[in-house]
Structures are given as C-alpha cells and as structure tokens.
Amino acid sequence: MSIPFDWVETPIKDKTSIASLEHPIQYHYTSTFGICVFLAMLLQLSGIDVLLFYMEELLQKVGTRISAADGTIIMGVVQVVTSCITPLVVDRLGRKLLMWTTSLGLTIFLVNIIAIDTLII
C-alpha cells in the first residue's frame, strides 16, 4: 500500500511556496515586531506575575476578611471567567480598542498605587 505524497511533492517542485532564507529580516515586519515587543513589555511591567505568585502572602499581610486560600481561588475563577469572555469582546470591539483601554486602565491603576504608596510612607 503506497501513500500518496502529492501534498508534499507539489510545494517542493513549486519553489514559489517555499519561504526564502536569503532575506530573513524583512523591514515591513518591523512595526509588527515592535508592537509584539511593546505588548510583552507592558505585560511584564504591569506586575501581574508578582501579584499571582505571591497572592496568598499578600492577602495574609493585607488582612482581608476572607482567607488567603479563598482569595487565591477567587482570583483563579476571575481569571478563567475573563479569559472566556475576552475573545467575545475582542471580536465585537476590536483588538486595538481593547488593548488601549486595558493599557490606560492599567496605567491609571499603577499611578494611583504609586501615589498612595508615596503619600503613606
């Protein structure tokens, strides 16, 4: 029993469909690359990783009425729910509007945290 390999042989014979390695850096992709780097930096500078990694300790030190374990579970549930809702909102409103809205909200929140921290100390 022979397996037909037409789907492999055809692109190899037709060299126009194979990517060229002669010019790996194409300058029309620099803006796309810049946007990806900006979004990755925004995610890292937001501090969400620190919040997630030290959630139980933060909740214990803050002294909330709910236990640290319950707070961590609530945070996980909120993440799952928002992860399910986000694709629906993105399709309706667009990626650019959602990105700028969340970036602006994050900036305002972080500026308030810094202002409160400097006023208290």
Wavefront OBJ file of the C-alpha trace (Angstrom):
o trace
v 0.000 0.000 0.000
v 1.572 3.220 -1.104
v 0.779 6.538 0.483
v 0.323 9.432 -1.949
v 2.764 12.218 -1.194
v 1.396 14.711 -3.687
v 0.728 17.233 -0.956
v 4.447 17.150 -0.077
v 5.948 16.886 -3.556
v 3.911 19.672 -5.150
v 5.177 22.511 -2.901
v 8.742 21.230 -3.255
v 8.512 21.362 -7.053
v 6.803 24.762 -6.925
v 9.525 26.883 -5.351
v 7.304 29.946 -5.004
v 5.537 28.439 -1.997
v 8.744 27.723 -0.070
v 9.945 30.518 2.206
v 13.197 32.127 1.213
v 16.013 32.171 3.735
v 18.050 34.653 1.716
v 16.451 37.665 3.404
v 15.304 36.589 6.873
v 14.837 40.177 8.086
v 12.151 41.954 6.148
v 11.674 45.570 7.099
v 7.915 45.619 6.574
v 7.638 43.390 9.652
v 9.474 45.792 11.974
v 6.310 47.584 13.098
v 4.635 44.254 13.852
v 7.695 43.143 15.781
v 7.716 46.451 17.670
v 4.080 46.022 18.680
v 4.789 42.495 19.945
v 7.758 43.719 21.990
v 5.671 46.606 23.384
v 2.872 44.256 24.455
v 5.318 41.839 26.079
v 6.956 44.716 27.971
v 3.556 46.029 29.051
v 2.642 42.618 30.420
v 5.916 42.260 32.315
v 5.889 45.820 33.685
v 2.300 45.522 34.860
v 3.371 43.405 37.811
v 0.641 40.826 37.359
v 3.146 37.984 37.723
v 4.203 39.225 41.157
v 0.573 39.512 42.178
v -0.191 35.971 41.044
v 2.943 34.385 42.506
v 2.572 35.982 45.941
v -1.231 36.133 46.159
v -1.545 34.174 49.414
v 1.194 36.120 51.182
v -0.221 39.438 50.008
v -3.700 38.576 51.206
v -2.360 37.475 54.590
v -0.401 40.699 55.078
v -3.226 42.954 53.913
v -5.572 41.471 56.486
v -8.722 40.899 54.468
v -11.815 39.254 55.912
v -11.533 36.319 53.543
v -8.807 33.733 53.944
v -5.740 33.770 51.735
v -6.684 30.428 50.180
v -10.194 31.647 49.337
v -8.778 34.841 47.836
v -6.450 32.834 45.632
v -9.341 30.650 44.465
v -11.450 33.745 43.727
v -8.570 35.220 41.708
v -8.297 31.991 39.690
v -12.038 31.930 38.999
v -11.941 35.575 37.883
v -9.056 34.763 35.530
v -10.915 31.828 33.986
v -14.125 33.840 33.527
v -12.342 36.824 31.976
v -10.327 34.503 29.727
v -13.596 33.077 28.410
v -15.244 36.488 27.936
v -12.267 38.272 26.349
v -12.412 36.565 22.907
v -16.073 37.518 22.564
v -15.391 41.142 23.471
v -12.340 41.297 21.202
v -14.341 40.096 18.211
v -17.030 42.721 18.772
v -14.974 45.761 19.770
v -11.667 45.089 18.060
v -8.223 44.337 19.359
v -6.820 47.835 19.173
v -9.592 49.433 21.250
v -9.379 46.691 23.862
v -5.578 46.999 24.041
v -5.653 50.778 24.533
v -8.493 50.587 27.057
v -6.757 47.993 29.200
v -3.414 49.789 28.907
v -4.983 53.065 30.016
v -6.788 51.395 32.920
v -3.602 49.632 33.977
v -1.618 52.869 33.818
v -4.174 54.754 35.907
v -4.254 51.938 38.472
v -0.457 51.748 38.761
v -0.109 55.543 39.049
v -2.681 55.514 41.868
v -0.817 52.718 43.652
v 2.453 54.646 43.382
v 0.797 57.862 44.581
v -0.805 56.140 47.560
v 2.454 54.385 48.413
v 4.486 57.606 48.335
v 1.893 59.526 50.365
v 1.691 56.868 53.072
v 5.443 56.496 53.506
l 1 2 3 4 5 6 7 8 9 10 11 12 13 14 15 16 17 18 19 20 21 22 23 24 25 26 27 28 29 30 31 32 33 34 35 36 37 38 39 40 41 42 43 44 45 46 47 48 49 50 51 52 53 54 55 56 57 58 59 60 61 62 63 64 65 66 67 68 69 70 71 72 73 74 75 76 77 78 79 80 81 82 83 84 85 86 87 88 89 90 91 92 93 94 95 96 97 98 99 100 101 102 103 104 105 106 107 108 109 110 111 112 113 114 115 116 117 118 119 120 121
